[in-house]
């Protein structure tokens, strides 16, 4: 969107303020509120931020400001406050692109794929829970009637949340995202809203805005929305499954699609999937970025009977017990991505892994059709089925040895990412949990 179009939008839509925004490593949006009277300055010079204060951006308190230069192509007018618009941007320092900016990192990887003739398309299925504080100040599922052991698709619980879900759907329709379904998910007070796929950068922008919008609407209803991977040990966690495909950069034709193939996947699609599977263990350091993420990626089931999260590096058709599902012709679904993943970084490494698969014609191997959660350890070993990492530490170690993913993020950023996440792992293991007190204090 050119600046003349933005000026017309300001005039015709009555925009008075802009959230000039960006994300750091966590994916949480940061912003300054800029009056529309300063549009020209914001468009040309951006908005400045003290990078060290804004999160994990590779800066210290002695460094110059990071500046977010807005990308008006992803501008979104707030449906619930129409005089305010949100616009994401790419960070610059001293007039140059900042290599620690997740959006810049994705933009760079997208351009590499485009130079090889591809557009990376992504759809996302974000899950979230609606919570409230109880009498002791702890968070719990807000709806006291939502207690079924298998609440997935429960119409009664969905109806009790109808006002919030229809509000969100209406907002997304107004934004032009094409939302097509909302449902109650597998955990109590857990929901999901789906919208049409788009190119990776637009989807990452929308995913970022979506999480903020859900929380904003929840707060207006006196609730707290969380995308935390595993908020409760006995309930299913929050995933954000990514649906992936490539299109021809000239014709926009889906190059993953092959109608004659039993899975509907072309040779290019299979190679891309082979690359994602080949790099699977290292990918999880980005797609499942928290200590808590690995409490979602477990084999043991919560009370609903299934985790709905992958443990094994396998693929199959409509089989939700593995890492990659092929839900329909011309696309693959990566089920490792969780609600804490930074969508820009996740898209970057998934694209890099897939492009490596195409370049090296990596065979994804045989398809799995079995319920892997019921398969014995001996049978898994017999089939040479690999396991995803079981802890963040293990995932980071795998990531450290993966040059393809590190180069996609940039070597400096990859090392920085490892340091930040390793510090999180260290801090976690130096804290004493309630479980340890309960089980060890009196015994020892």
N, C-alpha and C positions, 0 to 999 in steps of 0.2 A: 504494500500500500504506500503510494507516494505521499509526500507531505501535503500536496494540494488536496488529496482525498481526505487526509486526516483533518485539515482545516475545515473542509465541508462537513465532515462528521461532527466536529465540535460545534459548528454553527447549527446544523440541522437537527442534531440529537440533543443539544443542550448540555454537552459534556463540560463540566466546570473543573474537574480534577483528574489527574492521572496517578495511578500507582505505578511508578517507574521501578520495575522489579527485576530480580535475578535469583538464582539459587546457588548455594554452596554445596559442599560434599553431601550433607544430609538430605538434600532435596527440598528442604523447608524454604518457602519463598521469603525473601527480604524485600523491602521497598522503601522508597520515599514518596511522600504525597506532593505532587507538583501541580500548581494551579495551571489551568488551561491557558491563562494569559502568558505563561512562560513556555508554551509549546515549542516555539522556534528554537529557543535555547536548549531545551531538553532534546529535541531532535538532532541538533548538531553537536552538542557538547555532552549530552547525557546527564546523569545525576551521580554525584560523587559520594563515596562511602569509605569509612575507615575499615579497611579489609580485615584487620586483626580482630575488630569488634564484631564483625558480621558472621564469624564462624570459621570453618576450615577452608581457607582460601590461599594458603601458602604465604601468609604475610605475618610480619611482626609489628609491634606498635611503632617502630621506627620507619616503616615503609610508606611510600606515597599512596594517596587514595586510589581505590579501584573505582572505575567509572562505568556505569551501565548505559550502553548505547541502545536505545529501544529498537525493537523489531516490530514495526506496526502491522506486519502481516498477521501477527497473532493477537492483535488488540481485541480485548473483550470488554464490552460495556456491561457493568454489573446489572443483571436483571432486577435485583432487589433494591438497587440504588442507581438509577439511570443517569445521574449527573456525574458518575465516577466510572472511569475506564481503567482496566489493568493492561499493562503492556510489558511483556518480558523483554530482556535484553542480554547482550553479550558484554562481558567485562573487558575493559581496557585499562592499562596502566602506562602512564607517560605516552599516551597516544597509540600504543601497540596492543594487539589482542593479548589477553592474559591467559597463559597456558593452564592456569588452575581453575578456569571457569568451565563447569560441566557442560553448559550449552555450547560453548566454543569447541570443546572436545568432540561433541557429537556432530556439530556442523562440519568439522574437519573430516571426520570419518565418512559422513554422508557424501561429501564432495569426492572422496577417493572412490567410492562406489559409483558415483555418477560418471566419473572419468572412464570407468570400465563399462559404462552403458546401463547402469541399474539405478532404480529408485527403490529405496527401502520403505516398505509399508508395514505399519504396526497397528494392531488393535489390542485393547487392554480390558481385562475383567477385574476391576478393583473391588475388593471386599472390605467391609468395615463393620464395626460394632457400635451400637448406641448404648451408652452407660450413664449411670448416675452415682452419686455418693450415698452410701448407706449411713446409718446412725453412728458408726464408728469411724466415718471419714474415708472408708475404702470404696473403690469403684466396683460396681457390679452391673450386670445387665439391667437396664432400666425397667423393663416390663415384667412385673411380678407374675403375670399370667403366662409368660413365655417360658414354659418349663418342660416341654416335651423332650424326650430323649433323642428323637429324630424330628427336629422342627423344620427341616428343609422344605421349602415351598408351602409351608403352613399358611393357609389363606386367612385364618383368624388373626394370627400374629401380624401378617402383612396388612390386614385391614386396620388394626390398631395403630399402625404407623402410616396410614394412608395420607394424612395431611403432609407429613414430611416428604414421603416418596413422590407424591404428585407435585409438590413444590419444586423439588429437585428436577424432576422430569420436565416441568414447564420451563424452568430456567435453562435447561440444556436445549430444549426446543427453540427457545428464543435466541440462544447463542448460535444456533444452526448446526449443532453437532449430530443430529439425527439419532437421538436415543431410541432404542427399540424394545427394551425390556428392563424390568426391575423385579427382584425376587427376594424372598427370605432365604438366607443361606443355611448352612449345616449347623451353625452354632446358635444358641439362644441370643436374640437381639442382633443377629448378624445379617447384613444385607449386601446386595450387589446391584449396580446399575450398569448396563451396557450401552455403548453408542458406536456409531460407524467408525471403521478404521480410517486411517489417513497416512500421509507420509510421516516418517519417524519423528521429525522435529515438531510438526504440528501436534502429533499425538502426545509427545512428551510435554509440550506446553499445556495442552488440555488436561492431561493427567495431573500436572502440578496445580493448575487452577481448580480442578475437580476436588482434590483433597481439601484445599482451602475452603471451597464453597460448601462442601458437606459439613465441615466443622462450623462454619459460620451459621448455616441453617440450623444445625443441632443446638448451638449455643442460644439461638433465638428461641428455641423450644425448651430451654433449661436443661439440655443434655450435653454429654461429651461424646464426640465421635472419635474413635481410634482406628488407625490402620496398622497398629502394632502387630507384628507377625504372630505372637502367641501370648495374648493377655491373660489367659486362664489355662491352667494345666489340664483341666478336664473337658475343655471345649476345643472344637476345631479352630485353627488359626486363620489369619487373614492373608490370603494369597492375592496376587495381581497377575494372573496368567497373561503372557504376551503371545498374540497371534502374529506370525511373521510370514512375509512373502516379499518377492522382488518383482518389480515391473520394468519393462523395457523403457529406458529414458526417452526414447524417440516416439514410440507408439503408445506407451502406457499399458501395454499388454502384459498380463500376469505371466511371467516366465516360469513360475512354479507349476502352472496348470498343464496337465496332460490327460485329456479325457479318456485316452485309450489305456492308461495305466490303472491297475486295480486300486491303488490308493489315490489316484488323481494327481500324482506328483511326477513332474518331469525329471529328467536326469539332473538338471541344474538344481531343482528343488531337493533331490536326494543328496547331492553333494553338499549343498548348504546345510542340510540336516546332519550329514556326516561330520561337518566341521563343528557344529554346535555340540554334538555328542563327544567328539574327540577332545574338545576343550572343557567339557562339562564340569570337572572338579574345580578348575581354576575360575570358571565363570561364576560359580556360586559365591565367591568372595565379593562379587559386585551385585549379583541378583538377590542374594540373601546376606545383607551386609552387617547384621548385628549379632551379638552373642545370643540374643533371644531368637533369632531366625532359625537356629538349629534345634530349637525345641518344637518347631513346626515340622521340620524335615525328619520325622521319626517313623519307625515301623509300627510301634505299638499304637493302637487306636484309642481315641477318646471315647466318651460314652455313646456317641452316635454310631460307633462301629467302624469308622474309617477316618484316616487323617486327611484324605483327599490331597495329600502332598507327596511328592516323589521322594524315593530313597535310592532308586536304581537308575543307572545310565542306560536306558533302553527307549525304544519307541514302538508305537503300535497304532491301530486304528482308533476306535472309540474305547480306549482302555485307560482309565484314570489311575492305574497303579504304577505308572511309569513317568519318566521325565518328559518325554515328548509324545503328545497325542496328535493324531491327524484327524481333526473333527470334520473335515470336508475337503473336497478337491482344491488344490492350489494354495494350501497354506499349512503351516505347522504351528502347534501350540506348545510353548515352553512353560512348564508348570513349576519351575524352581523360583520364579520371581515372586517376591512377597511385598507386603504393603509398605515396607520401610525402604525398598530399593529406590535409589535416585533414578528416575526414568531416563534422564539424559545419559548417564553412565551405563545403565543396563542396556539401552539401545546400542550404545557404542560398542560394547564388547560382544554382544550377540551378533551384530553386523560383521565385526572383525572376524569372529569365529566362523561364521557362515561363508564369508568371502574366502577365507583360508581353505575351507572345504571345497569351494568351487575351483580355486586355483590349483589345488593338489588332488582334485577328483577323489575326495575321501569317501569311501564306501561306508554307509551307515550300518552295514551288517544286517543280519536277519531280523525280521519283525517279531515282536513278542505278542502273543494273544492270551497269555495266561494271567491269572490273578497272582501277581508277584508277592503280595502280602501273605499268601498262603504257601508259597514255595519254600522248600527246605533249604538250609544252608548248603547242603551237599549238592543239591540240584543247581543252585545258583552258581556255585563254583564250577560245576560240570559244564555249564553254559558260558563260562567266562564273563558273567555279568558283573560289572563294576558297581561299586557303591559311591554315592555322593558323600562328600565330607560330613562328618558328624558334629564338628565344632567349627567355630570361626577360625581358631588357630590352625586347624588342619586345612581349611579352605585357603587361608592366607599363604600357607606353605606351598600349596599347589599353584597359587597365583604367582608366587615368587619365581617359579620355574617356567612360566609360560611367556615366552618372548612376544608372541603374536598379540596377546591381550595387553601386555605392558606397552608395546609400541603403539597400539591403538589409542591408549590413554595418554601416551607421552611418557617416556622413561622417568622423568622427574616427578610427574604427577603420580605415576604408579608407585614409586618409592614412597612418596608422601602419603598416599592412600594407605599403604601397608603400615607406615609408622602410626598414623592416626588410629587405625583399627586395631593394631597390636597393643596400643596404649589402652584402648577400651577393654581388650581381653585381659590385660594385666590388672586394670582397676577392678574388673569383675571378680577375678580370682583372689584379689586381696581384700574383698569385702566378705563379711560373714552374713550368711543368709538365715532367714527364719527357719528353713528346713534343717540347717546344721544345728541351730540352737535346740530345736525340737528333738532331734535324733541323737545328739551327742552330749548335751550339757549335763544331764543327769546320769547317763550311762558311764561317762568317763570322769 
